[in-house]
Amino acid sequence: MEFKEKLKELRISHNLSQMQLALKTKISQSAIAKWELGKTEPTASAIIALAKFFNETTDYVLGLED
């Protein structure tokens, strides 16, 4: 699974809109939207922030492990 799919899956499984996730992680909603569309890639610090928020490993968030 690619990062864009994993991020959307995690966000939806936590019943969050892109805006809600943005507010909780201090990442812009537009960045989250671009990631989910596969238009841009996140920075390392954004990946770490998402992993911490979802209580998952960075590899899991990146879609490298199930």
N, C-alpha and C positions, 0 to 999 in steps of 0.2 A: 504494500500500500504506500502511495506517495504521501509526502508531507501535507499537501493541500487537502487530501482526502482524510488523513488522520486528524488534522486540526478541526475540520468541519465535524467529523464524527465525535470528537471529544467535546466540542462546544455544544452540539445538539444533545449529547447524552447528559450534559449538565444543565440542560434546559436554559441555555443562554443565547441571547441574540449577539450579533457581532458588537453592537454598542455596549451591551452589558459586559462582555468579555473585555472590551477595550477599557472601560471604566475600572474594572477590577484589576487589570494587569498594567494599567498606565501605558498601553500601546494604542496607537490611533486606530480607529475603526476602519479608516481607509487602508491602512497597512494590512489589517486582518483580512479585509475583503480582497485585496490584491493577492495575498498568500493563498486564500481559498480558491481563487480563480487561476492560480499558477502563473500570474503575471510577474511577480517578483519573489525573491527568496528572503527569508528572515535573517537577521544578524545572529551571531552566536549569543549575544546577551538577550535577545528576544526569545530564542529557543530555550535558554535557561529559565527565563521568567515564566514561560508557558509550562515548562516541565514542573517547576516549583508550584505554580498555581494548580495544575491538575494532579499533583502528587504522583508524577510518573517520571521515568528516566528520559533523558534527552533522546536516546536511541528510539524509545517508544514513540515519543512525539514526532520524531523525524520519519517514522514508519519503517525503521530498520529492524524492529523486533515486534512480535505479536504480544 
